[in-house]
Amino acid sequence: MFKANLTTILGVTASAASAWATTAITPANFGSDVVIAGTGEYNIVSSIKLGPNGTVADTEYVLEGFTFVMPGVTLEIEPGVIVRGQPAPAETDIPGSLLVTRGGEIYAVGTATNPIIFTTANVGTLASPVRWTGTDSWLDAAPKTAPLAPVVGGEPAVNQWGALTLLGYAPNNRDNSDTGVSGEAFIEGYGLTDSRVTYGGRNPNDSSGSVKYVSIRHSGRSISEGDEQQGLTLGSVGMGTELDYIDIYCSGDDGIEIFGGTATLKHFMLSYFNDDGLDVDQGWTGYAQYGFILAGGVADPSNLTTADSCGEWDGEDGSNTVSGSPFAHPTMYNLTMFGPGSSGTLDTAFIICKAAFGGDLYNSILFDGPSSIPGMTILPGANSVSVGLSYPNPDAQAQVGAGTLNFAGLLFVDVADNSAATIGAEAISQTVAGASGTTPDAAPGGAPGCYGNRIGSTATSVNDPFFGLISGAGANDQTVANGVNPVPLTSTTAGSGATLVPYTNTFFTDTNHIGAFPENASSTLFTTFWTAMNIRGILVDNGNGDTL
């Protein structure tokens, strides 16, 4: 595969014109398949295909504004297609964004060697975006071979267009304050209050289509605090939706935010997010496996690629009152979370569990966080339930005690000061981190579902007992070629003391290792060939650092 040279790694890329022809998704190009619905709003009202064999055949397409895939309509995107969203240089501008409404579907299925890429249509600079008008040269000139660095010339490569949003009919726990119907709400980031942005329902098996081998880059659009577009937003998306091999790179807010629903995720990478890597709200009850979450660890004067946390997990969203069921209880296996390094910053913690969150995290790794930031914080709160439902106290700390919030088979390495007392921000978090018994029967009092966790010994950047090293470099140097190596050494599981937790559902692949990657230095990582960090040459192809 193509491997970026050092100038690309440092963010110095050529400002060349695109090699492809480009088509804007507008009525002028798609006729009656697309209609203008308002200022900067475009409704796709008939099924279309984007690609060389598409409805309007091309290899690059531009989202001019809010673009909605309407109910009953299917948007198909062929492998290798680049979709660019217009930036919003002025506060009144509407950025290019793609939203799949309830009842609509998207089939964006790329391949490892020919992914689908969502990026910006900016033809100006990061600091001064300019909208594409048809003949200009892209700022992100060669996303397939030379992605932009996360910070270029001191400017972060985020907030350069809108994002991708999927909405569905699966349940969430919102009240009726938005639409008058309990369990329905308007999705954030658009500032709209109509059926196109409504999510929620009663169908846990709902399908929004398939998103596979898709890389979403330089996204993010904020209306106000707490009302933003992410990299990928999932509003009540059902488990009938395929979400596999997804890369989020340089998001002005979260990497992925999940608002309720039953969505299932496999093989995802989140890097350089300004808020949280995986943000969970409103009663998500889905599954996730094989996720690599990398907090930004490069110099950024504006801190717009500096993360709050790798995971902010809420049962509600901005409230201690849970209005109804479902109560949050996702199950997640095989996550690897890399912090920004000892000199970097996380604003809160690796993982923060907040109001009414319950669920399970198993067989996962947390590595390389600042000594001043805890690895885990499980917050109490004056949580209440506004309906008469039989369920344990939704306070996150109480759920640990009830066995409905469980952390087991975890390995903490270079997190805080490598002791339970510093990894955990509160007494219950310290109990969880130090729950080292090898069976559920050995779980500590107050945390009956937490066991098999291990705190790794202190490691230096050139003497790491848990991760393979490349030419003496550490496993998390985000500024050099092959500087990020998340492949555990062969002895990690057996030698670390972390216990493998059995897999609880047929969705999960029965894997004999902790973390997102197998303990085999010659195995190709699932991130290889198609993620931005791998194409840039920073993330290894395999644990040996071979060029594949």
NUROTI-217303 format. One line per 2 residues: number of its first residue (from 1); their letters; for each residue x, y, z negated of C-alpha. Coordinates in pm, whole numbers, plus 50000, padded with zeros to 5 digits. Each point is the difference from the previous one (the first is absolute). Example, Ala and Ser with C-alpha at 12.3 -4.5 7.8 and 13.67 -1.06 7.14 Angstrom:
1> as> 51230 49550 49220 | 50137 50344 50066
! end
This chain:
1> mf> 50000 50000 50000 | 50099 50365 50025
3> ka> 50180 50121 49687 | 50021 50372 49936
5> nl> 50337 50168 49996 | 50114 50225 49716
7> tt> 49867 50319 50158 | 49652 49848 50002
9> il> 50038 49883 49640 | 50088 50353 49893
11> gv> 49704 50142 50187 | 50175 50149 50304
13> ta> 49795 49888 50298 | 49983 50121 50356
15> sa> 49717 50233 50095 | 49918 49821 50319
17> as> 49671 49999 50180 | 49792 49687 49964
19> aw> 50064 49735 50261 | 49630 49923 50010
21> at> 49698 50168 50145 | 49753 50110 49734
23> ta> 49622 50016 49982 | 49798 50197 49745
25> it> 49691 49820 49864 | 49747 50258 50117
27> pa> 49690 50006 50225 | 50216 50148 50276
29> nf> 50194 49673 50019 | 49751 49740 49875
31> gs> 49675 50140 50136 | 49684 49903 49814
33> dv> 50190 49752 49777 | 50114 50296 49788
35> vi> 49782 50294 49901 | 50081 50324 49821
37> ag> 49815 50000 49670 | 50113 50334 49863
39> tg> 50304 50222 49982 | 50296 49765 50007
41> ey> 49777 49691 49968 | 49980 49720 50257
43> ni> 49769 49698 49982 | 50095 49683 50189
45> vs> 49651 49874 50089 | 50085 49712 50236
47> si> 50258 49726 49960 | 50333 50090 50157
49> kl> 50348 49852 50032 | 50324 50195 49969
51> gp> 50299 49862 50187 | 50142 49921 50343
53> ng> 49692 49788 50071 | 49768 50236 49818
55> tv> 49685 50193 50080 | 50226 50290 50093
57> ad> 50329 49821 50055 | 50303 50153 49830
59> te> 50259 49929 49732 | 49967 50313 49786
61> yv> 49683 50167 49877 | 49934 50315 49800
63> le> 49737 50054 49731 | 49896 50363 50048
65> gf> 49799 50021 49677 | 49785 49786 49773
67> tf> 49928 49699 50220 | 49723 49762 49885
69> vm> 49940 49645 50118 | 49623 49994 49968
71> pg> 49780 49711 49874 | 49969 49716 50249
73> vt> 50310 50118 50187 | 50333 49816 50030
75> le> 50331 50177 50054 | 50267 49765 50133
77> ie> 50368 50104 50005 | 50245 49787 50195
79> pg> 50348 49905 49877 | 50266 50267 50049
81> vi> 49759 50293 50016 | 50097 50324 49825
83> vr> 49715 50203 49854 | 50093 50358 49907
85> gq> 49798 50232 49778 | 50010 50374 50048
87> pa> 50150 50196 49709 | 49811 50278 49824
89> pa> 50235 50303 50012 | 49736 50234 49854
91> et> 49778 49935 49700 | 49692 50015 50220
93> di> 50137 49749 50253 | 49859 49647 50004
95> pg> 50273 49736 50028 | 49975 49698 50222
97> sl> 49860 49718 49788 | 49834 49666 50073
99> lv> 49707 49876 49791 | 49814 49673 50055
101> tr> 49648 50045 49864 | 49784 49738 49827
103> gg> 49885 49766 50272 | 50284 50098 50235
105> ei> 50303 49780 50061 | 50362 50042 50097
107> ya> 50220 49731 50152 | 50351 50140 49987
109> vg> 50211 49685 50031 | 50364 50045 50088
111> ta> 50290 49757 49970 | 50328 49995 49809
113> tn> 50188 50104 50314 | 49729 50227 50139
115> pi> 49819 50171 49710 | 49733 50266 50024
117> if> 50126 50333 49865 | 49799 50291 49861
119> tt> 50205 50319 49977 | 49987 50374 50054
121> an> 49933 50201 50316 | 50204 50290 49859
123> vg> 50212 50171 50264 | 50147 50256 49761
125> tl> 50204 49939 49688 | 49919 49842 49667
127> as> 49985 50342 49835 | 49805 50163 50285
129> pv> 49776 49743 50171 | 49864 50075 50347
131> rw> 49714 49815 50165 | 50064 49813 50323
133> tg> 49840 50160 50305 | 50085 49749 50268
135> td> 50356 50054 50118 | 50208 50055 49688
137> sw> 50276 49786 49847 | 49914 49807 49688
139> ld> 50171 50065 49671 | 49981 49624 49942
141> aa> 50143 49933 50343 | 50078 49628 49981
143> pk> 49801 49831 49721 | 50060 49652 50142
145> ta> 50378 50023 49979 | 50094 50304 49789
147> pl> 49743 50092 49733 | 50041 50334 49827
149> ap> 50186 49990 49671 | 49789 50072 49690
151> vv> 50175 50335 49956 | 50147 50194 50293
153> gg> 50190 50323 49939 | 49861 50016 49647
155> ep> 49640 49968 50125 | 49791 49692 49914
157> av> 49841 49813 50291 | 49651 49982 49844
159> nq> 49666 50174 50060 | 50055 50012 50375
161> wg> 49651 49876 50098 | 49701 49838 49826
163> al> 49989 49624 49942 | 49811 49675 50061
165> tl> 49684 49935 49797 | 49777 49690 50000
167> lg> 49656 50001 49838 | 49776 49703 49928
169> ya> 49692 49858 49831 | 50173 49813 49716
171> pn> 49907 50094 49640 | 50157 50277 49794
173> nr> 49907 50138 49657 | 49912 50357 50092
175> dn> 49682 50158 49871 | 49739 50173 50218
177> sd> 50141 50353 49971 | 50122 50016 50361
179> tg> 49725 49847 50211 | 49716 49934 49756
181> vs> 50069 49627 50027 | 50201 49821 49730
183> ge> 50307 49829 50141 | 50036 50243 50290
185> af> 50229 50301 50027 | 50169 50236 50244
187> ie> 50364 49922 50072 | 50256 50262 49906
189> gy> 50230 50187 50235 | 49744 50120 50256
191> gl> 49789 50254 49816 | 49686 49855 50159
193> td> 49675 49870 49854 | 49827 49798 50269
195> sr> 49950 49635 50093 | 50331 49981 50185
197> vt> 50195 50040 49676 | 49769 49790 49782
199> yg> 50133 49675 49858 | 49864 49726 49776
201> gr> 49729 49737 50006 | 49927 49644 49893
203> np> 50194 49782 50245 | 50331 49874 49858
205> nd> 50073 49813 50326 | 49961 50309 50219
207> ss> 50247 50036 50288 | 50160 50319 50129
209> gs> 50206 49800 50250 | 50371 49923 50000
211> vk> 50309 50213 49938 | 50319 49802 50050
213> yv> 50360 50098 50073 | 49914 50367 49972
215> si> 50241 50273 49882 | 49843 50324 49872
217> rh> 50247 50287 49965 | 50020 50366 49889
219> sg> 49636 50015 49891 | 49812 50200 49740
221> rs> 49752 50282 49986 | 49879 50172 49682
223> is> 49680 50200 49961 | 50060 50045 49628
225> eg> 50150 49809 49708 | 49840 49656 49997
227> de> 49847 50043 50346 | 50264 49875 50241
229> qq> 50064 49769 50289 | 50258 49730 49929
231> gl> 50194 49773 50233 | 49717 49747 50004
233> tl> 49672 50052 49814 | 49760 49710 49939
235> gs> 49651 50096 49884 | 49792 49694 49901
237> vg> 50174 49790 50263 | 49892 49636 49989
239> mg> 50201 49681 49993 | 49890 49921 50355
241> te> 50254 50261 50113 | 50350 49882 50091
243> ld> 50271 50227 49856 | 50336 49837 50060
245> yi> 50347 50136 50081 | 49940 50366 49926
247> di> 50274 50262 49963 | 49938 50339 49839
249> yc> 50296 50237 50035 | 50013 50361 49880
251> sg> 49655 50080 49865 | 49917 50339 49852
253> dd> 49784 49827 49740 | 49962 49627 49925
255> gi> 50124 49715 50213 | 49675 49803 49984
257> ei> 49700 50106 49793 | 49717 49755 49942
259> fg> 49656 50124 49894 | 49808 49696 49881
261> gt> 49920 49716 50235 | 50147 49654 50038
263> at> 50278 50071 50251 | 50285 49748 50021
265> lk> 50356 50101 50090 | 50302 49797 50104
267> hf> 50350 50098 50113 | 50009 50375 49944
269> ml> 50277 50253 49946 | 49949 50344 49846
271> sy> 50283 50255 49991 | 50048 50375 49945
273> fn> 49658 50081 49860 | 49952 50328 49815
275> dd> 49748 49869 49749 | 49959 49625 49938
277> gl> 50094 49697 50203 | 49690 49788 49943
279> dv> 49715 50201 49846 | 49693 49804 49888
281> dq> 49664 50147 49902 | 49626 49932 49960
283> gw> 49988 49630 49929 | 50222 49830 50259
285> tg> 49967 49622 49966 | 50213 49883 50292
287> ya> 50337 49829 50035 | 50352 50099 50103
289> qy> 50317 49799 50064 | 50347 50080 50133
291> gf> 50032 50373 49951 | 50325 50198 50000
293> il> 49955 50341 49838 | 50305 50231 50025
295> ag> 49999 50329 49811 | 50192 50272 50182
297> gv> 50361 50039 49887 | 50144 50269 50227
299> ad> 50070 50367 49938 | 49684 50203 50062
301> ps> 49999 50360 49874 | 49621 50020 50027
303> nl> 49938 49664 49823 | 49736 49913 50260
305> tt> 50145 49650 50041 | 50031 49954 49622
307> ad> 49755 49747 49857 | 49779 50015 49695
309> sc> 49993 49622 49971 | 50024 49683 50205
311> ge> 49652 49904 49881 | 49723 50212 49847
313> wd> 49720 49764 49916 | 49663 50134 49882
315> ge> 49666 49834 49947 | 49832 50332 50071
317> dg> 50133 50310 50172 | 50072 50306 49789
319> sn> 49755 49909 49726 | 49987 49788 49687
321> tv> 49637 49915 50067 | 49927 49696 50213
323> sg> 49662 50050 50159 | 49934 49641 50098
325> sp> 50134 49672 50128 | 50220 49863 50140
327> fa> 50267 50046 49738 | 50348 50007 50153
329> hp> 50171 49664 50010 | 50236 49950 50296
331> tm> 50254 49719 50002 | 50349 50077 50133
333> yn> 50295 49767 50049 | 50353 50042 50130
335> lt> 50052 50375 49989 | 50353 50144 50002
337> mf> 50019 50358 49875 | 50323 50198 50036
339> gp> 50026 50325 49810 | 50204 50296 50123
341> gs> 50313 49897 49810 | 50145 50115 49671
343> sg> 50043 50358 50120 | 49659 50018 50169
345> tl> 49658 50097 49870 | 49666 49835 49936
347> dt> 49752 50242 49848 | 49817 49741 49789
349> af> 50111 49635 50015 | 50049 49707 50234
351> ii> 49647 49888 49917 | 49733 50201 49820
353> ck> 49667 49839 49905 | 49721 50245 49924
355> aa> 49632 50021 49925 | 49813 49671 50021
357> fg> 50267 49815 50199 | 50013 49624 49974
359> gd> 50175 49750 50225 | 50305 49779 50039
361> ly> 50358 50058 50119 | 50207 49686 50031
363> ns> 50340 49882 50129 | 50133 50348 50071
365> il> 50319 50208 49963 | 50056 50356 49874
367> fd> 50351 50130 50070 | 50213 50312 49975
369> gp> 49815 50272 49817 | 50120 50310 49815
371> ss> 50092 49937 49637 | 49768 50282 49892
373> ip> 49687 49849 50159 | 49819 49690 49867
375> gm> 49929 49700 50214 | 49644 49963 49882
377> ti> 49740 50211 49828 | 49658 49864 49909
379> lp> 49785 50286 49886 | 49729 50000 49738
381> ga> 49708 50233 50038 | 49653 50085 49886
383> ns> 49859 49775 50270 | 49630 49942 50016
385> vs> 49756 49813 50219 | 49692 50193 50101
387> vg> 49793 49692 50078 | 49923 49702 49781
389> ls> 50242 49748 50146 | 50157 49711 49810
391> yp> 50376 50038 50041 | 50301 50050 49773
393> np> 50079 50354 49899 | 50123 50163 50321
395> da> 50284 50172 49815 | 50312 49866 50177
397> qa> 50177 49918 49672 | 49693 49815 49874
399> qv> 49992 49800 50323 | 50353 49874 49928
401> ga> 49872 49878 49665 | 49695 49841 50162
403> gt> 50211 49817 50260 | 49845 50191 50291
405> ln> 50317 50202 50075 | 50295 49766 50038
407> fa> 50366 50031 50097 | 50195 49675 50031
409> gl> 50304 49867 50183 | 50157 50347 50026
411> lf> 50368 50088 50019 | 50114 50346 49888
413> vd> 50353 50096 50110 | 50160 50339 49938
415> va> 49667 50140 49885 | 50019 50267 49727
417> dn> 50274 49880 49763 | 49946 49628 50057
419> sa> 49809 49933 49681 | 49633 49942 49928
421> at> 50004 50304 49771 | 50088 50233 50289
423> ig> 49829 49816 50289 | 49666 50033 49825
425> ae> 49868 50348 49930 | 49768 49879 49723
427> ai> 49995 49707 49760 | 49772 49789 50220
429> sq> 50222 50060 50305 | 50304 49900 49797
431> tv> 49823 49681 49899 | 49922 49926 50364
433> ag> 50358 50064 50117 | 50142 49777 49729
435> as> 49752 49715 50053 | 50269 49744 50087
437> gt> 49833 49672 49905 | 49999 49755 50289
439> tp> 49637 49886 49969 | 49667 50175 49944
441> da> 49987 49833 49661 | 50308 50203 49904
443> ap> 49841 50335 50089 | 50042 50250 49718
445> gg> 49721 50112 49772 | 49813 50291 50151
447> ap> 50093 49897 50356 | 49858 49651 50056
449> gc> 50049 50002 50377 | 50357 50133 50004
451> yg> 50291 49755 50006 | 50310 49899 50193
453> nr> 50142 50352 50028 | 50372 50070 49994
455> ig> 50207 50314 49949 | 50319 49976 50205
457> st> 50337 50100 49866 | 50140 50342 50079
459> at> 50151 50010 50347 | 50219 50252 50175
461> sv> 49971 50102 50361 | 50287 49770 50099
463> nd> 49945 49716 49754 | 49640 49897 50027
465> pf> 49914 49656 49864 | 49660 49978 50167
467> fg> 50031 50136 50353 | 50240 49929 50284
469> li> 50255 50266 50083 | 50125 50124 50336
471> sg> 50368 50100 50016 | 50004 50098 49634
473> ag> 49702 50235 50030 | 49706 49986 49763
475> an> 49662 49857 50089 | 49827 50340 50014
477> dq> 50213 50254 50182 | 49752 50170 50231
479> tv> 50261 50211 50181 | 50222 49739 50167
481> an> 49959 49722 50253 | 49874 49679 49837
483> gv> 49986 50187 49672 | 49662 49859 49891
485> np> 50009 49626 49934 | 49697 49863 49813
487> vp> 50094 49633 50044 | 50051 49829 49663
489> lt> 50298 49775 49944 | 49928 49628 50013
491> st> 50017 49977 49622 | 49757 50284 49928
493> ta> 49693 49796 49912 | 50179 49713 49829
495> gs> 50265 50216 49838 | 49791 50298 49902
497> ga> 49762 49818 49774 | 49700 50144 50182
499> tl> 49732 49732 50029 | 49811 49929 50319
501> vp> 49629 50044 49942 | 49776 49759 50195
503> yt> 49804 50146 50290 | 49633 50044 49925
505> nt> 49831 50033 50340 | 50031 49856 50349
507> ff> 50075 50351 50134 | 50344 49978 49842
509> td> 50285 49810 50158 | 50150 49763 49742
511> tn> 50351 50144 49977 | 50288 49871 49790
513> hi> 50153 50338 49920 | 49926 50325 49823
515> ga> 49992 50327 50190 | 49910 50071 50361
517> fp> 50293 49819 50162 | 50131 49643 49974
519> en> 50331 49930 49829 | 50170 49921 50327
521> as> 50256 50247 50131 | 49978 49869 50357
523> st> 49619 50020 50029 | 49861 50283 50209
525> lf> 49805 50246 49786 | 49636 50055 50094
527> tt> 50091 50369 50036 | 50255 49935 50275
529> fw> 49969 50150 50352 | 49685 50208 49943
531> ta> 50016 50209 49679 | 50145 50349 50015
533> mn> 50260 49933 49730 | 50126 49691 50180
535> ir> 50011 50164 50343 | 50199 50285 49846
537> gi> 50254 49741 49884 | 49966 50075 49628
539> lv> 49798 49689 49907 | 50184 49674 50070
541> dn> 49878 49749 50259 | 50088 49721 49756
543> gn> 50176 49975 49667 | 50336 49948 50168
545> gd> 49968 50331 50184 | 50019 49831 50339
547> tl> 49881 50186 50310 | 49730 49781 50152
! end
